[in-house]
Amino acid sequence: MDIRPLWLASLFLVATVAGDGASAQTHNIPSLPIWSVPEVGALPDDEHGRLVRRGRDLVTATYAHIGPVVADPAKRYAGNNLACSNCHLNAGTKKFGIPLWGLKDQFPNYSWEAGHEITIEDRLNSCMTRSMNGKPLPNDSAEMKAFVAYINFLSTGVQPGEKLSGLGEGKMPYLKRAADPVRGKAIYARSCASCHTPSGLGLRRSPADPSLGYMVPPLWGPDSFNDGAGMATLTTAANFIHFNMPNGTSYTQPRLTQADAWDVAAYVISQPRPQRAGLDKDYPDLLHKSADTPYGPYADGFSQRQHKYGPFGPIEAAIKRLKAQKAAPADKR
């Protein structure tokens, strides 16, 4: 086979793109500078490099450093034996796997959940007390400094105000019906149980030594995230599952249909898990409480079950009306 025509065509395309911005758009080639995740291994073996590597280790093996059974009781910040990377996939570098890059310029910012401005340290401690079902890290602790250093390093090359594509867990359109945990149970048995086990309690590396963490994390039960975690909300769980699961799935080629992802997520969040005290204090302004928040109180009159499983469209429409009424001048009410 003569490859010269293909080679010449490729050369022509490169030349065209270099000289014609319109052609770049035609061929879907980005005209903006390309950014990629920085390489931790390229850092020098100095104080900063070691701090960033320490942060990565805390993300990938949280249970081994600050888990509930580590040797030093003072370091037992996490309340379960999960790793941050169980949700922030590939050490927080996977697109739509809740990545940790591109966050440096996003804090401090206002959190409607907290009701005040929060720092990156506050956001990390929200994960520590919810997803890790533990207690806050002191801001001046070595572990907090390492977490922040790693997250900041992952933003190397990101311009201030620039928002990279691939943040979060993806975004499917809402279902027009409620998600069905009963249907989701059958999908779980077919697509998830072989890894997460039929019990949903995950697969430990060593049943005799919980400090070694999990090969496959639990999705519910006493060693899972609590009911105040982001993954305990349907939209977060459903999108994360659709764009990342079963393990190895790419967001470009999801293996579960959208309806299957919504329903299996409903089954997962319907299972028992640790309960977080004080959830009624979240969202001081209830009109800014997310429609999918699975715990009350609410300002919109819809049931807790609908807030948990949907449909969410009617809830969002009601909240929009309530906000408009609140903003209207008194003489027009």
Long-range contacts (C-beta under 8 A, 24 or more apart in sequence): 35-157, 35-158, 35-164, 37-93, 37-101, 37-154, 38-153, 38-154, 38-156, 38-157, 40-150, 40-153, 43-153, 48-149, 51-145, 51-146, 51-149, 52-146, 52-149, 52-150, 52-153, 54-142, 54-146, 54-149, 54-150, 55-146, 55-147, 55-148, 55-149, 55-150, 55-151, 55-153, 56-91, 56-150, 58-84, 58-143, 58-146, 58-147, 58-150, 59-83, 59-84, 59-85, 59-88, 59-91, 59-92, 59-100, 59-147, 59-150, 60-84, 60-85, 60-91, 61-213, 62-132, 62-213, 63-210, 63-211, 63-212, 63-213, 63-214, 64-211, 64-212, 64-213, 65-143, 66-134, 66-137, 66-143, 67-210, 67-211, 67-213, 68-134, 68-210, 69-210, 69-211, 70-211, 75-143, 76-134, 77-128, 77-132, 77-134, 77-135, 77-136, 77-137, 77-143, 78-128, 78-132, 78-133, 78-134, 79-132, 79-133, 79-134, 79-135, 79-274, 80-132, 80-133, 80-134, 80-222, 80-223, 80-224, 80-225, 80-274, 81-204, 81-210, 81-211, 81-213, 81-214, 81-223, 82-131, 82-132, 82-213, 82-214, 82-217, 82-218, 82-223, 82-224, 82-225, 83-213, 83-214, 83-217, 84-127, 84-131, 84-132, 86-214, 86-217, 87-131, 87-231, 87-240, 89-244, 92-150, 92-151, 92-154, 93-154, 94-244, 95-165, 95-166, 95-251, 96-166, 96-168, 96-169, 96-170, 96-239, 96-243, 96-244, 96-251, 97-169, 97-240, 97-243, 97-244, 98-168, 98-169, 98-240, 99-154, 99-166, 99-167, 100-150, 100-151, 100-154, 101-151, 101-154, 101-155, 101-158, 101-164, 102-154, 102-155, 102-158, 102-162, 102-163, 102-164, 102-167, 103-151, 103-154, 103-155, 104-151, 104-152, 104-155, 104-158, 105-155, 105-158, 105-160, 105-161, 105-162, 112-283, 112-285, 112-288, 112-289, 113-282, 113-283, 114-282, 115-283, 115-284, 115-285, 120-148, 120-151, 121-148, 124-148, 129-228, 129-276, 130-225, 130-226, 130-228, 130-229, 130-230, 130-276, 131-225, 131-226, 131-229, 131-230, 131-231, 132-225, 133-224, 133-225, 133-226, 133-229, 133-274, 133-276, 166-251, 168-239, 169-236, 169-239, 169-240, 169-243, 169-244, 170-239, 170-240, 170-242, 170-243, 170-251, 171-239, 172-238, 172-239, 172-242, 172-258, 172-261, 172-262, 173-258, 174-235, 174-310, 174-311, 174-312, 174-313, 175-258, 175-259, 175-262, 175-310, 175-311, 176-311, 176-313, 177-310, 177-311, 178-305, 178-306, 178-309, 178-310, 178-311, 179-234, 179-238, 179-262, 179-263, 179-265, 179-266, 179-309, 179-310, 180-263, 180-266, 180-309, 181-263, 181-266, 181-267, 181-270, 181-309, 182-267, 183-263, 184-262, 184-263, 184-264, 184-265, 184-266, 184-267, 184-268, 184-270, 185-267, 187-256, 187-260, 187-263, 187-264, 187-267, 188-264, 188-267, 188-268, 191-245, 191-246, 191-255, 191-256, 191-260, 191-264, 192-219, 192-245, 192-246, 192-264, 195-246, 195-247, 200-268, 200-271, 219-268, 219-271, 220-268, 220-271, 220-272, 220-273, 221-271, 221-272, 221-273, 222-273, 222-274, 224-273, 224-274, 225-273, 225-274, 226-273, 226-274, 226-275, 226-276, 227-273, 227-274, 227-275, 227-276, 227-279, 227-294, 227-295, 228-276, 228-279, 228-282, 228-295, 232-269, 232-273, 232-294, 233-269, 233-290, 233-292, 233-293, 233-294, 234-262, 234-265, 234-266, 234-269, 234-292, 234-294, 234-308, 234-309, 234-310, 235-292, 235-312, 236-292, 237-265, 237-268, 237-269, 238-262, 238-265, 238-266, 241-265, 241-268, 262-310, 266-309, 269-294, 269-308, 287-319, 287-322, 287-323, 287-326, 291-315, 291-316, 291-319
